Amino acid sequence: QVQLVESGGGLVQAGGSLRLSCAASGRTFSSYDMGWFRQAPGKEREFVAVIRWSGLNTYYADSVKGRFTISRSSTKNTVSLQMDSLKPEDTAVYFCALRTYGSTWPPVAGYEYNYWGQGTQVTVSS
């Protein structure tokens, strides 16, 4: 079993920054992708960013490109999402997710991931 625990959410003013982290524990896998999704109140969950297990490939939603940066630790058990120039429309619960199978790239659909964290709230005030 794999556990994903997010941290780093909070309240920030528009234009500010936050850094989310996702720590993975439990089983280890030879290759996998880790992604971030978000869900705002009354809206569907949407893809934010993903990184390959090697760290060499990343992909972002157009809405966050140039403002958010996904990275992973050298030990590969922690993935971070640096969020800069935050906007009120970035307000949502952010989830990290792990995909341990499949080879399509980029994996932007939630069903492509088989492990999920519990989420962390990000609120951006105007």
Residue pairs with C-beta under 8 A, 6 or more apart in sequence:
1 26
1 27
2 24
2 25
2 26
2 27
2 98
2 100
2 115
3 24
3 25
3 26
4 22
4 23
4 24
4 96
4 97
4 98
4 115
4 116
4 117
4 118
5 22
5 23
5 25
5 117
5 118
6 20
6 21
6 22
6 94
6 95
6 96
6 117
6 118
6 119
6 120
7 20
7 21
7 22
7 23
7 120
8 18
8 19
8 20
8 21
8 120
9 18
9 20
9 94
9 120
9 121
9 122
10 18
10 121
10 122
10 123
11 123
11 124
11 125
12 18
12 86
12 122
12 123
12 124
12 125
13 124
13 125
14 86
14 87
14 88
14 124
14 125
14 126
15 85
15 86
16 86
16 124
17 82
17 83
17 84
17 85
17 86
18 83
18 86
18 122
19 80
19 81
19 82
19 83
20 36
20 80
20 81
20 83
20 94
20 96
20 120
20 122
21 78
21 79
21 80
21 81
22 34
22 36
22 78
22 79
22 80
22 81
22 96
22 117
23 77
23 78
24 34
24 77
24 78
24 79
24 98
25 77
29 53
29 100
31 53
31 54
32 53
32 98
32 99
32 100
33 50
33 51
33 52
33 53
33 98
33 99
33 105
33 107
34 50
34 51
34 53
34 72
34 79
34 96
34 97
34 98
34 99
35 47
35 48
35 49
35 50
35 51
35 96
35 97
35 98
35 99
35 107
35 108
35 113
36 48
36 49
36 50
36 70
36 79
36 81
36 94
36 95
36 96
36 97
37 45
37 46
37 47
37 48
37 94
37 95
37 96
37 97
37 110
38 45
38 46
38 48
38 90
38 92
38 93
38 94
38 95
38 122
39 45
39 46
39 92
39 93
39 95
39 119
40 89
40 91
40 92
40 93
43 92
45 95
45 110
46 61
47 61
47 108
47 109
47 110
48 60
48 61
48 64
48 68
48 81
48 94
49 58
49 59
49 60
49 61
49 64
49 68
49 70
49 81
50 58
50 59
50 70
50 106
50 107
50 108
51 57
51 58
51 70
51 71
51 72
51 79
52 58
52 105
53 76
55 71
55 72
55 76
57 105
57 106
58 70
59 105
59 106
59 108
60 68
60 70
61 108
63 89
64 83
64 90
67 83
67 84
67 85
67 86
68 81
68 82
68 83
68 84
69 81
69 82
69 84
70 79
70 80
70 81
70 82
71 79
71 80
71 82
72 78
72 79
72 80
73 79
73 80
79 96
81 94
81 96
83 90
83 122
86 122
86 124
87 124
88 124
88 125
88 126
89 124
90 122
90 124
91 122
91 123
91 124
92 121
92 122
93 119
93 120
93 121
93 122
94 119
94 120
94 121
94 122
95 116
95 117
95 118
95 119
96 116
96 117
97 110
97 113
97 115
97 116
97 117
98 113
98 114
98 115
98 116
99 107
99 112
99 113
99 114
100 114
100 115
101 114
102 112
104 112
107 113
